[in-house]
Structures are given as structure tokens and as C-alpha cells.
């Protein structure tokens, strides 16, 4: 019963946030003018990936926090704490939603200039989109600017 009431409450919050923030204009995709071999690439997933040593995402509360993941992290040091999708494949190989190996390969092959030092993990269930827009997004944008990222690749959970 409590879970059903909580779920209904979060649905109402999400509808209110979407109504309030859903009409904002988002800048169109901008491709850097420099060649891809010079791009500084970052990555963000909403699959609930984070360092294993960190506390799990508070999924049922609609956690909007951002986890900073150093780009040199080994995949076995990562975990996933999202519960709103089947995470079996992710637990077997985190690269299925957080492609560290592919990014490093692209950098080694000089197809991209570099992977930024920081990558991002979030959880996709965020009914409080106001918190996402006012708290999480500014933190991400600040770090992307500090690390001179040209491209942010996104992967849903």
C-alpha cells in the first residue's frame, strides 16, 4: 500500500515538473568544427552506474545525484544500483551501458583526441525533474567546461 502511494506521489511530481520545465528550448546538436580526431569526449549514463565503493543510488526516492567516475577506472570497480530495468547484462559487463573499453580504444586508435578525465553516472528514474535541471545539470555542465569537453555521449539505462 505504501509503495503504491509513494509511486502515485512521484508520478504527480513528475507530471508537475514536466509541465513546468518541459517546454524549455534545448540547444540543437552542435558538432565541433575541429576534426573528430581532436575531440575531447565525455560520457554520461542513466543506467545507475557508479563506483562500487560509493553508496547505491536511492532508486525509489528518484535520486537525481551525479556520480563522477574517473575515466581510468577499471570496469570491475564499477557497479549498478538501478532497479527499474534488468541489470543482468550490466552486472556481467558494465561496458554494455558504460563503454569504457570502447572509449579507450577510440582514443588509442586516435579516432578521438581524448576521453575527458571525468565520466558521469546517474539513475534514470528522476521524477523531480526540477532537481535534475537546477542541481544535477549545472554540476555536469561545470565539469564538462572545466575539462574542455567537446562532446558528451549519452546512454540511457
KOLKOL-540000 format. One record per atom (N, C-alpha, C): y, x, z; residue number from 1; chain; residue in one letter; atom name. Coordinates in steps of 0.02 Angstrom, whole numbers, plus 50000, padded with zeros to 5 digits. Each point is the difference from the previous one (the first is absolute). Layout:
KOLKOL-540000
> Y | X | Z | seq | mol | type | atom
> Y | X | Z | NUM | A | A | CA
...
This chain:
KOLKOL-540000
> Y | X | Z | seq | mol | type | atom
> 49940 | 50041 | 50000 | 1 | A | X | N
> 50060 | 49959 | 50000 | 1 | A | X | CA
> 50063 | 50043 | 50000 | 1 | A | X | C
> 50001 | 50050 | 50045 | 2 | A | X | N
> 50058 | 50044 | 50005 | 2 | A | X | CA
> 50010 | 50038 | 49934 | 2 | A | X | C
> 49946 | 50022 | 49969 | 3 | A | X | N
> 50005 | 50036 | 49937 | 3 | A | X | CA
> 50030 | 49955 | 49946 | 3 | A | X | C
> 49981 | 49937 | 49999 | 4 | A | X | N
> 50026 | 49953 | 49950 | 4 | A | X | CA
> 50075 | 49989 | 50010 | 4 | A | X | C
> 50022 | 49993 | 50062 | 5 | A | X | N
> 50071 | 49991 | 50015 | 5 | A | X | CA
> 50039 | 50062 | 49980 | 5 | A | X | C
> 49973 | 50058 | 50017 | 6 | A | X | N
> 50032 | 50064 | 49983 | 6 | A | X | CA
> 50006 | 50007 | 49924 | 6 | A | X | C
> 49947 | 49983 | 49964 | 7 | A | X | N
> 50000 | 50004 | 49927 | 7 | A | X | CA
> 50053 | 49954 | 49970 | 7 | A | X | C
> 50005 | 49939 | 50026 | 8 | A | X | N
> 50049 | 49952 | 49976 | 8 | A | X | CA
> 50071 | 50026 | 50013 | 8 | A | X | C
> 50011 | 50028 | 50058 | 9 | A | X | N
> 50065 | 50029 | 50018 | 9 | A | X | CA
> 50020 | 50055 | 49951 | 9 | A | X | C
> 49953 | 50045 | 49984 | 10 | A | X | N
> 50015 | 50055 | 49954 | 10 | A | X | CA
> 50012 | 49974 | 49930 | 10 | A | X | C
> 49965 | 49947 | 49980 | 11 | A | X | N
> 50012 | 49970 | 49935 | 11 | A | X | CA
> 50071 | 49973 | 49996 | 11 | A | X | C
> 50023 | 49968 | 50053 | 12 | A | X | N
> 50068 | 49973 | 50001 | 12 | A | X | CA
> 50052 | 50057 | 49998 | 12 | A | X | C
> 49987 | 50054 | 50037 | 13 | A | X | N
> 50045 | 50058 | 49998 | 13 | A | X | CA
> 50003 | 50029 | 49930 | 13 | A | X | C
> 49943 | 50006 | 49968 | 14 | A | X | N
> 49998 | 50028 | 49932 | 14 | A | X | CA
> 50040 | 49956 | 49952 | 14 | A | X | C
> 49991 | 49935 | 50004 | 15 | A | X | N
> 50037 | 49955 | 49956 | 15 | A | X | CA
> 50075 | 50006 | 50011 | 15 | A | X | C
> 50020 | 50004 | 50063 | 16 | A | X | N
> 50071 | 50007 | 50016 | 16 | A | X | CA
> 50028 | 50066 | 49973 | 16 | A | X | C
> 49963 | 50054 | 50009 | 17 | A | X | N
> 50023 | 50065 | 49975 | 17 | A | X | CA
> 50003 | 50002 | 49925 | 17 | A | X | C
> 49950 | 49971 | 49967 | 18 | A | X | N
> 50001 | 50000 | 49927 | 18 | A | X | CA
> 50058 | 49959 | 49974 | 18 | A | X | C
> 50014 | 49944 | 50032 | 19 | A | X | N
> 50056 | 49958 | 49980 | 19 | A | X | CA
> 50066 | 50039 | 50008 | 19 | A | X | C
> 50005 | 50037 | 50055 | 20 | A | X | N
> 50062 | 50037 | 50014 | 20 | A | X | CA
> 50008 | 50063 | 49957 | 20 | A | X | C
> 49945 | 50037 | 49992 | 21 | A | X | N
> 50005 | 50065 | 49966 | 21 | A | X | CA
> 49970 | 50000 | 49930 | 21 | A | X | C
> 49965 | 49948 | 49981 | 22 | A | X | N
> 49963 | 49999 | 49937 | 22 | A | X | CA
> 50042 | 49997 | 49938 | 22 | A | X | C
> 50064 | 49989 | 50007 | 23 | A | X | N
> 50043 | 49995 | 49941 | 23 | A | X | CA
> 50040 | 50064 | 49987 | 23 | A | X | C
> 49989 | 50050 | 50041 | 24 | A | X | N
> 50037 | 50063 | 49992 | 24 | A | X | CA
> 49979 | 50033 | 49934 | 24 | A | X | C
> 50047 | 50030 | 49967 | 25 | A | X | N
> 49986 | 50036 | 49938 | 25 | A | X | CA
> 49974 | 50069 | 50017 | 25 | A | X | C
> 49948 | 50019 | 49966 | 26 | A | X | N
> 49972 | 50066 | 50009 | 26 | A | X | CA
> 50013 | 50038 | 49936 | 26 | A | X | C
> 50022 | 50062 | 50008 | 27 | A | X | N
> 50015 | 50041 | 49941 | 27 | A | X | CA
> 49939 | 50005 | 49956 | 27 | A | X | C
> 50010 | 49995 | 49936 | 28 | A | X | N
> 49945 | 50007 | 49952 | 28 | A | X | CA
> 49970 | 50069 | 50005 | 28 | A | X | C
> 49940 | 50006 | 49975 | 29 | A | X | N
> 49966 | 50064 | 49998 | 29 | A | X | CA
> 50043 | 50050 | 49963 | 29 | A | X | C
> 50011 | 50057 | 50032 | 30 | A | X | N
> 50039 | 50053 | 49970 | 30 | A | X | CA
> 49955 | 50060 | 49991 | 30 | A | X | C
> 49992 | 50022 | 49939 | 31 | A | X | N
> 49959 | 50059 | 49986 | 31 | A | X | CA
> 50046 | 50060 | 50000 | 31 | A | X | C
> 49983 | 50052 | 50039 | 32 | A | X | N
> 50043 | 50060 | 50001 | 32 | A | X | CA
> 50008 | 50029 | 49930 | 32 | A | X | C
> 50059 | 50028 | 49989 | 33 | A | X | N
> 50015 | 50029 | 49934 | 33 | A | X | CA
> 49964 | 50066 | 49990 | 33 | A | X | C
> 49982 | 50033 | 50053 | 34 | A | X | N
> 49966 | 50064 | 49992 | 34 | A | X | CA
> 49926 | 49989 | 49981 | 34 | A | X | C
> 49968 | 50050 | 49973 | 35 | A | X | N
> 49930 | 49992 | 49980 | 35 | A | X | CA
> 49955 | 49986 | 50061 | 35 | A | X | C
> 49945 | 49964 | 49989 | 36 | A | X | N
> 49954 | 49984 | 50054 | 36 | A | X | CA
> 49974 | 50063 | 50034 | 36 | A | X | C
> 49995 | 50054 | 49964 | 37 | A | X | N
> 49976 | 50063 | 50029 | 37 | A | X | CA
> 50048 | 50029 | 50053 | 37 | A | X | C
> 50059 | 49969 | 50007 | 38 | A | X | N
> 50048 | 50021 | 50051 | 38 | A | X | CA
> 50009 | 49948 | 50054 | 38 | A | X | C
> 49968 | 49943 | 49994 | 39 | A | X | N
> 50009 | 49946 | 50050 | 39 | A | X | CA
> 49974 | 50020 | 50068 | 39 | A | X | C
> 50036 | 49979 | 50051 | 40 | A | X | N
> 49976 | 50004 | 50069 | 40 | A | X | CA
> 49975 | 49930 | 50017 | 40 | A | X | C
> 49935 | 49995 | 50012 | 41 | A | X | N
> 49967 | 49935 | 50007 | 41 | A | X | CA
> 49980 | 49987 | 50072 | 41 | A | X | C
> 50015 | 49939 | 50023 | 42 | A | X | N
> 49978 | 49978 | 50065 | 42 | A | X | CA
> 49954 | 49940 | 49992 | 42 | A | X | C
> 49968 | 49979 | 50054 | 43 | A | X | N
> 49951 | 49946 | 49996 | 43 | A | X | CA
> 50005 | 49957 | 50063 | 43 | A | X | C
> 49993 | 49934 | 49990 | 44 | A | X | N
> 49999 | 49952 | 50055 | 44 | A | X | CA
> 49945 | 49950 | 49988 | 44 | A | X | C
> 49959 | 49989 | 50051 | 45 | A | X | N
> 49950 | 49948 | 49997 | 45 | A | X | CA
> 50010 | 49950 | 50056 | 45 | A | X | C
> 49984 | 49937 | 49985 | 46 | A | X | N
> 50001 | 49948 | 50052 | 46 | A | X | CA
> 49928 | 49982 | 50019 | 46 | A | X | C
> 49954 | 50047 | 49991 | 47 | A | X | N
> 49930 | 49989 | 50015 | 47 | A | X | CA
> 49983 | 50012 | 50074 | 47 | A | X | C
> 50050 | 50017 | 50040 | 48 | A | X | N
> 49987 | 50013 | 50071 | 48 | A | X | CA
> 49976 | 50069 | 50015 | 48 | A | X | C
> 50014 | 50048 | 49957 | 49 | A | X | N
> 49979 | 50070 | 50009 | 49 | A | X | CA
> 50048 | 50036 | 50047 | 49 | A | X | C
> 49972 | 50040 | 50045 | 50 | A | X | N
> 50040 | 50041 | 50046 | 50 | A | X | CA
> 49957 | 50057 | 50026 | 50 | A | X | C
> 50032 | 50047 | 50033 | 51 | A | X | N
> 49964 | 50055 | 50030 | 51 | A | X | CA
> 49953 | 49972 | 50054 | 51 | A | X | C
> 49939 | 50026 | 50002 | 52 | A | X | N
> 49950 | 49975 | 50048 | 52 | A | X | CA
> 50023 | 50008 | 50072 | 52 | A | X | C
> 50042 | 50049 | 50013 | 53 | A | X | N
> 50023 | 50013 | 50069 | 53 | A | X | CA
> 50054 | 49950 | 50022 | 53 | A | X | C
> 50027 | 49961 | 49954 | 54 | A | X | N
> 50052 | 49951 | 50017 | 54 | A | X | CA
> 49969 | 49934 | 50022 | 54 | A | X | C
> 50040 | 49962 | 50036 | 55 | A | X | N
> 49979 | 49933 | 50019 | 55 | A | X | CA
> 49991 | 49958 | 49937 | 55 | A | X | C
> 49953 | 49953 | 50001 | 56 | A | X | N
> 49990 | 49957 | 49941 | 56 | A | X | CA
> 50060 | 49954 | 49990 | 56 | A | X | C
> 50007 | 49974 | 49940 | 57 | A | X | N
> 50051 | 49949 | 49987 | 57 | A | X | CA
> 49982 | 49938 | 50041 | 57 | A | X | C
> 50051 | 49965 | 50022 | 58 | A | X | N
> 49990 | 49937 | 50036 | 58 | A | X | CA
> 49998 | 49945 | 49947 | 58 | A | X | C
> 49943 | 49993 | 49969 | 59 | A | X | N
> 49993 | 49957 | 49942 | 59 | A | X | CA
> 50019 | 49927 | 50015 | 59 | A | X | C
> 49973 | 49973 | 50053 | 60 | A | X | N
> 50012 | 49929 | 50014 | 60 | A | X | CA
> 50073 | 49985 | 50016 | 60 | A | X | C
> 50037 | 50050 | 50023 | 61 | A | X | N
> 50071 | 49990 | 50014 | 61 | A | X | CA
> 50043 | 50009 | 49938 | 61 | A | X | C
> 49970 | 50021 | 49944 | 62 | A | X | N
> 50039 | 50010 | 49940 | 62 | A | X | CA
> 50041 | 50064 | 50003 | 62 | A | X | C
> 49969 | 50054 | 50021 | 63 | A | X | N
> 50032 | 50065 | 50010 | 63 | A | X | CA
> 50038 | 50023 | 49938 | 63 | A | X | C
> 50063 | 50014 | 50008 | 64 | A | X | N
> 50043 | 50022 | 49944 | 64 | A | X | CA
> 50015 | 50075 | 50004 | 64 | A | X | C
> 49967 | 50035 | 50046 | 65 | A | X | N
> 50014 | 50071 | 50009 | 65 | A | X | CA
> 49978 | 50042 | 49940 | 65 | A | X | C
> 50030 | 50058 | 49995 | 66 | A | X | N
> 49985 | 50048 | 49946 | 66 | A | X | CA
> 49967 | 50060 | 50032 | 66 | A | X | C
> 49947 | 50025 | 49971 | 67 | A | X | N
> 49967 | 50060 | 50024 | 67 | A | X | CA
> 50012 | 50056 | 49950 | 67 | A | X | C
> 50024 | 50056 | 50025 | 68 | A | X | N
> 50012 | 50058 | 49958 | 68 | A | X | CA
> 49935 | 50040 | 49997 | 68 | A | X | C
> 49978 | 50014 | 49940 | 69 | A | X | N
> 49938 | 50037 | 49990 | 69 | A | X | CA
> 50017 | 50064 | 49962 | 69 | A | X | C
> 49991 | 50058 | 50032 | 70 | A | X | N
> 50014 | 50063 | 49964 | 70 | A | X | CA
> 49956 | 50005 | 49938 | 70 | A | X | C
> 50029 | 50022 | 49946 | 71 | A | X | N
> 49964 | 50004 | 49936 | 71 | A | X | CA
> 49941 | 50049 | 50002 | 71 | A | X | C
> 50001 | 50046 | 50047 | 72 | A | X | N
> 49945 | 50048 | 50004 | 72 | A | X | CA
> 49944 | 49977 | 50046 | 72 | A | X | C
> 50003 | 49938 | 50023 | 73 | A | X | N
> 49948 | 49972 | 50043 | 73 | A | X | CA
> 49934 | 49995 | 49963 | 73 | A | X | C
> 49947 | 50020 | 50033 | 74 | A | X | N
> 49934 | 49992 | 49970 | 74 | A | X | CA
> 49978 | 49927 | 50008 | 74 | A | X | C
> 49969 | 49972 | 49949 | 75 | A | X | N
> 49981 | 49929 | 50002 | 75 | A | X | CA
> 49958 | 49980 | 50061 | 75 | A | X | C
> 49958 | 50044 | 50025 | 76 | A | X | N
> 49959 | 49983 | 50058 | 76 | A | X | CA
> 50041 | 49992 | 50064 | 76 | A | X | C
> 50063 | 50020 | 49999 | 77 | A | X | N
> 50045 | 49991 | 50058 | 77 | A | X | CA
> 50037 | 49934 | 49997 | 77 | A | X | C
> 49984 | 49959 | 49949 | 78 | A | X | N
> 50032 | 49935 | 49993 | 78 | A | X | CA
> 49952 | 49944 | 50017 | 78 | A | X | C
> 50028 | 49944 | 50018 | 79 | A | X | N
> 49960 | 49940 | 50013 | 79 | A | X | CA
> 50038 | 49940 | 49975 | 79 | A | X | C
> 49969 | 49943 | 50003 | 80 | A | X | N
> 50031 | 49937 | 49980 | 80 | A | X | CA
> 49989 | 49949 | 50056 | 80 | A | X | C
> 50053 | 49965 | 50018 | 81 | A | X | N
> 49993 | 49950 | 50053 | 81 | A | X | CA
> 50020 | 49930 | 49978 | 81 | A | X | C
> 50005 | 49990 | 49935 | 82 | A | X | N
> 50015 | 49933 | 49975 | 82 | A | X | CA
> 49937 | 49957 | 50006 | 82 | A | X | C
> 50008 | 49937 | 50015 | 83 | A | X | N
> 49941 | 49956 | 50008 | 83 | A | X | CA
> 50002 | 49940 | 49953 | 83 | A | X | C
> 50049 | 49997 | 49955 | 84 | A | X | N
> 50006 | 49942 | 49956 | 84 | A | X | CA
> 49971 | 50011 | 49930 | 84 | A | X | C
> 49960 | 50052 | 49992 | 85 | A | X | N
> 49963 | 50011 | 49937 | 85 | A | X | CA
> 49938 | 50041 | 50017 | 85 | A | X | C
> 49954 | 50003 | 49953 | 86 | A | X | N
> 49938 | 50038 | 50010 | 86 | A | X | CA
> 50015 | 50074 | 49994 | 86 | A | X | C
> 49995 | 50036 | 50056 | 87 | A | X | N
> 50018 | 50070 | 50002 | 87 | A | X | CA
> 49940 | 50047 | 49993 | 87 | A | X | C
> 49942 | 49973 | 49982 | 88 | A | X | N
> 49940 | 50042 | 49996 | 88 | A | X | CA
> 50010 | 50060 | 49954 | 88 | A | X | C
> 50025 | 49988 | 49939 | 89 | A | X | N
> 50009 | 50055 | 49952 | 89 | A | X | CA
> 50051 | 50051 | 50026 | 89 | A | X | C
> 50053 | 49975 | 50032 | 90 | A | X | N
> 50052 | 50044 | 50026 | 90 | A | X | CA
> 49971 | 50045 | 50055 | 90 | A | X | C
> 49959 | 49971 | 50043 | 91 | A | X | N
> 49970 | 50039 | 50054 | 91 | A | X | CA
> 49952 | 50053 | 49973 | 91 | A | X | C
> 49969 | 49986 | 49942 | 92 | A | X | N
> 49957 | 50049 | 49969 | 92 | A | X | CA
> 50040 | 50055 | 49965 | 92 | A | X | C
> 50056 | 49980 | 49969 | 93 | A | X | N
> 50042 | 50048 | 49965 | 93 | A | X | CA
> 50072 | 49974 | 49997 | 93 | A | X | C
> 50042 | 50027 | 50043 | 94 | A | X | N
> 50069 | 49976 | 50005 | 94 | A | X | CA
> 50038 | 50009 | 49934 | 94 | A | X | C
> 49977 | 50045 | 49958 | 95 | A | X | N
> 50032 | 50011 | 49935 | 95 | A | X | CA
> 50000 | 49937 | 49956 | 95 | A | X | C
> 49959 | 49950 | 50017 | 96 | A | X | N
> 50000 | 49939 | 49960 | 96 | A | X | CA
> 50066 | 49962 | 50005 | 96 | A | X | C
> 50036 | 50008 | 50056 | 97 | A | X | N
> 50066 | 49968 | 50007 | 97 | A | X | CA
> 50055 | 50050 | 50015 | 97 | A | X | C
> 49982 | 50060 | 50016 | 98 | A | X | N
> 50049 | 50052 | 50017 | 98 | A | X | CA
> 49978 | 50064 | 49965 | 98 | A | X | C
> 50016 | 50007 | 49935 | 99 | A | X | N
> 49970 | 50052 | 49957 | 99 | A | X | CA
> 50027 | 50070 | 50010 | 99 | A | X | C
> 49986 | 50028 | 50058 | 100 | A | X | N
> 50023 | 50068 | 50014 | 100 | A | X | CA
> 49973 | 50050 | 49949 | 100 | A | X | C
> 49935 | 49995 | 49986 | 101 | A | X | N
> 49971 | 50048 | 49952 | 101 | A | X | CA
> 50032 | 49995 | 49931 | 101 | A | X | C
> 50010 | 49939 | 49977 | 102 | A | X | N
> 50030 | 49991 | 49933 | 102 | A | X | CA
> 50071 | 50028 | 49998 | 102 | A | X | C
> 50039 | 49987 | 50052 | 103 | A | X | N
> 50068 | 50027 | 50002 | 103 | A | X | CA
> 50001 | 50076 | 50000 | 103 | A | X | C
> 49956 | 50029 | 50040 | 104 | A | X | N
> 49996 | 50073 | 50002 | 104 | A | X | CA
> 49976 | 50029 | 49934 | 104 | A | X | C
> 49953 | 49965 | 49967 | 105 | A | X | N
> 49977 | 50023 | 49935 | 105 | A | X | CA
> 50056 | 49999 | 49949 | 105 | A | X | C
> 50040 | 49946 | 50000 | 106 | A | X | N
> 50056 | 49994 | 49953 | 106 | A | X | CA
> 50050 | 50057 | 50011 | 106 | A | X | C
> 50011 | 50017 | 50063 | 107 | A | X | N
> 50045 | 50055 | 50016 | 107 | A | X | CA
> 49970 | 50067 | 49977 | 107 | A | X | C
> 49937 | 50011 | 50014 | 108 | A | X | N
> 49966 | 50063 | 49982 | 108 | A | X | CA
> 49998 | 50009 | 49924 | 108 | A | X | C
> 49991 | 49945 | 49965 | 109 | A | X | N
> 49998 | 50001 | 49927 | 109 | A | X | CA
> 50069 | 50002 | 49968 | 109 | A | X | C
> 50051 | 50000 | 50043 | 110 | A | X | N
> 50070 | 50001 | 49979 | 110 | A | X | CA
> 50020 | 49939 | 49958 | 110 | A | X | C
> 49966 | 49945 | 50011 | 111 | A | X | N
> 50018 | 49938 | 49966 | 111 | A | X | CA
> 50059 | 49967 | 50036 | 111 | A | X | C
> 50005 | 50014 | 50065 | 112 | A | X | N
> 50060 | 49982 | 50039 | 112 | A | X | CA
> 50025 | 50063 | 50033 | 112 | A | X | C
> 50064 | 49999 | 50020 | 113 | A | X | N
> 50029 | 50059 | 50030 | 113 | A | X | CA
> 49973 | 50014 | 50069 | 113 | A | X | C
> 49999 | 49948 | 50042 | 114 | A | X | N
> 49977 | 50009 | 50069 | 114 | A | X | CA
> 49988 | 49933 | 50032 | 114 | A | X | C
> 49957 | 50001 | 50050 | 115 | A | X | N
> 49992 | 49942 | 50044 | 115 | A | X | CA
> 50048 | 50012 | 50058 | 115 | A | X | C
> 50037 | 49949 | 50019 | 116 | A | X | N
> 50047 | 50008 | 50056 | 116 | A | X | CA
> 49961 | 50016 | 50064 | 116 | A | X | C
> 50031 | 50033 | 50048 | 117 | A | X | N
> 49965 | 50017 | 50061 | 117 | A | X | CA
> 49975 | 49940 | 50041 | 117 | A | X | C
> 50033 | 49943 | 49992 | 118 | A | X | N
> 49982 | 49941 | 50039 | 118 | A | X | CA
> 49980 | 49943 | 49954 | 118 | A | X | C
> 49943 | 49969 | 50018 | 119 | A | X | N
> 49977 | 49939 | 49967 | 119 | A | X | CA
> 50000 | 49945 | 50053 | 119 | A | X | C
> 49991 | 49938 | 49979 | 120 | A | X | N
> 50012 | 49944 | 50046 | 120 | A | X | CA
> 49941 | 49952 | 50003 | 120 | A | X | C
> 49984 | 49979 | 50061 | 121 | A | X | N
> 49950 | 49949 | 50011 | 121 | A | X | CA
> 50031 | 49941 | 50035 | 121 | A | X | C
> 49984 | 49941 | 49976 | 122 | A | X | N
> 50023 | 49938 | 50031 | 122 | A | X | CA
> 49943 | 49950 | 49998 | 122 | A | X | C
> 50013 | 49943 | 50030 | 123 | A | X | N
> 49952 | 49946 | 49998 | 123 | A | X | CA
> 50030 | 49944 | 49957 | 123 | A | X | C
> 49959 | 49967 | 49962 | 124 | A | X | N
> 50026 | 49950 | 49953 | 124 | A | X | CA
> 50016 | 49932 | 50029 | 124 | A | X | C
> 49974 | 49984 | 50059 | 125 | A | X | N
> 50014 | 49935 | 50030 | 125 | A | X | CA
> 50063 | 50006 | 50043 | 125 | A | X | C
> 50057 | 49982 | 49971 | 126 | A | X | N
> 50064 | 50006 | 50035 | 126 | A | X | CA
> 50038 | 49934 | 49991 | 126 | A | X | C
> 49987 | 49951 | 50042 | 127 | A | X | N
> 50035 | 49936 | 49993 | 127 | A | X | CA
> 50074 | 50006 | 50016 | 127 | A | X | C
> 50020 | 50049 | 50039 | 128 | A | X | N
> 50071 | 50009 | 50017 | 128 | A | X | CA
> 50031 | 50046 | 49948 | 128 | A | X | C
> 50012 | 49972 | 49940 | 129 | A | X | N
> 50029 | 50040 | 49947 | 129 | A | X | CA
> 50071 | 50024 | 50017 | 129 | A | X | C
> 50033 | 49965 | 50047 | 130 | A | X | N
> 50066 | 50024 | 50022 | 130 | A | X | CA
> 49993 | 50068 | 50034 | 130 | A | X | C
> 49947 | 50009 | 50041 | 131 | A | X | N
> 49989 | 50064 | 50033 | 131 | A | X | CA
> 49982 | 50054 | 49948 | 131 | A | X | C
> 49961 | 49980 | 49950 | 132 | A | X | N
> 49983 | 50046 | 49946 | 132 | A | X | CA
> 50063 | 50025 | 49966 | 132 | A | X | C
> 50044 | 49953 | 49981 | 133 | A | X | N
> 50061 | 50018 | 49963 | 133 | A | X | CA
> 50051 | 50038 | 50042 | 133 | A | X | C
> 50006 | 49982 | 50063 | 134 | A | X | N
> 50052 | 50030 | 50042 | 134 | A | X | CA
> 49977 | 50062 | 50038 | 134 | A | X | C
> 49935 | 50006 | 50012 | 135 | A | X | N
> 49976 | 50057 | 50040 | 135 | A | X | CA
> 49958 | 50049 | 49958 | 135 | A | X | C
> 49948 | 49975 | 49968 | 136 | A | X | N
> 49952 | 50044 | 49965 | 136 | A | X | CA
> 50029 | 50030 | 49937 | 136 | A | X | C
> 50028 | 49959 | 49957 | 137 | A | X | N
> 50025 | 50024 | 49935 | 137 | A | X | CA
> 50054 | 50054 | 50009 | 137 | A | X | C
> 50049 | 49992 | 50044 | 138 | A | X | N
> 50049 | 50054 | 50008 | 138 | A | X | CA
> 49969 | 50066 | 50023 | 138 | A | X | C
> 49950 | 49997 | 50042 | 139 | A | X | N
> 49966 | 50061 | 50023 | 139 | A | X | CA
> 49966 | 50035 | 49941 | 139 | A | X | C
> 49967 | 49961 | 49958 | 140 | A | X | N
> 49966 | 50028 | 49942 | 140 | A | X | CA
> 50050 | 50030 | 49951 | 140 | A | X | C
> 50053 | 49962 | 49985 | 141 | A | X | N
> 50050 | 50025 | 49953 | 141 | A | X | CA
> 50033 | 50064 | 50024 | 141 | A | X | C
> 50014 | 50003 | 50065 | 142 | A | X | N
> 50031 | 50061 | 50028 | 142 | A | X | CA
> 49954 | 50061 | 49990 | 142 | A | X | C
> 49936 | 49991 | 50015 | 143 | A | X | N
> 49953 | 50056 | 49992 | 143 | A | X | CA
> 49992 | 50020 | 49927 | 143 | A | X | C
> 49997 | 49950 | 49956 | 144 | A | X | N
> 49995 | 50015 | 49928 | 144 | A | X | CA
> 50061 | 50040 | 49976 | 144 | A | X | C
> 50059 | 49982 | 50024 | 145 | A | X | N
> 50061 | 50037 | 49981 | 145 | A | X | CA
> 49998 | 50070 | 50029 | 145 | A | X | C
> 49980 | 50007 | 50063 | 146 | A | X | N
> 49997 | 50066 | 50032 | 146 | A | X | CA
> 49952 | 50047 | 49963 | 146 | A | X | C
> 49947 | 49971 | 49972 | 147 | A | X | N
> 49950 | 50041 | 49966 | 147 | A | X | CA
> 50009 | 50001 | 49925 | 147 | A | X | C
> 50057 | 49975 | 49977 | 148 | A | X | N
> 50017 | 50001 | 49928 | 148 | A | X | CA
> 49946 | 49970 | 49955 | 148 | A | X | C
> 49972 | 49945 | 50022 | 149 | A | X | N
> 49949 | 49967 | 49959 | 149 | A | X | CA
> 50031 | 49969 | 49937 | 149 | A | X | C
> 49964 | 50007 | 49945 | 150 | A | X | N
> 50021 | 49970 | 49937 | 150 | A | X | CA
> 49965 | 49933 | 49989 | 150 | A | X | C
> 49937 | 49997 | 50024 | 151 | A | X | N
> 49957 | 49942 | 49988 | 151 | A | X | CA
> 49963 | 49983 | 50064 | 151 | A | X | C
> 49996 | 49935 | 50014 | 152 | A | X | N
> 49958 | 49975 | 50054 | 152 | A | X | CA
> 49947 | 49956 | 49969 | 152 | A | X | C
> 49937 | 50021 | 50006 | 153 | A | X | N
> 49945 | 49959 | 49975 | 153 | A | X | CA
> 49978 | 49954 | 50056 | 153 | A | X | C
> 49982 | 49938 | 49983 | 154 | A | X | N
> 49981 | 49950 | 50050 | 154 | A | X | CA
> 49930 | 49976 | 49988 | 154 | A | X | C
> 49963 | 49989 | 50055 | 155 | A | X | N
> 49933 | 49974 | 49995 | 155 | A | X | CA
> 49991 | 49945 | 50053 | 155 | A | X | C
> 49981 | 49940 | 49979 | 156 | A | X | N
> 49988 | 49948 | 50049 | 156 | A | X | CA
> 49934 | 50010 | 50036 | 156 | A | X | C
> 49992 | 49964 | 50055 | 157 | A | X | N
> 49937 | 50002 | 50037 | 157 | A | X | CA
> 49953 | 49947 | 49976 | 157 | A | X | C
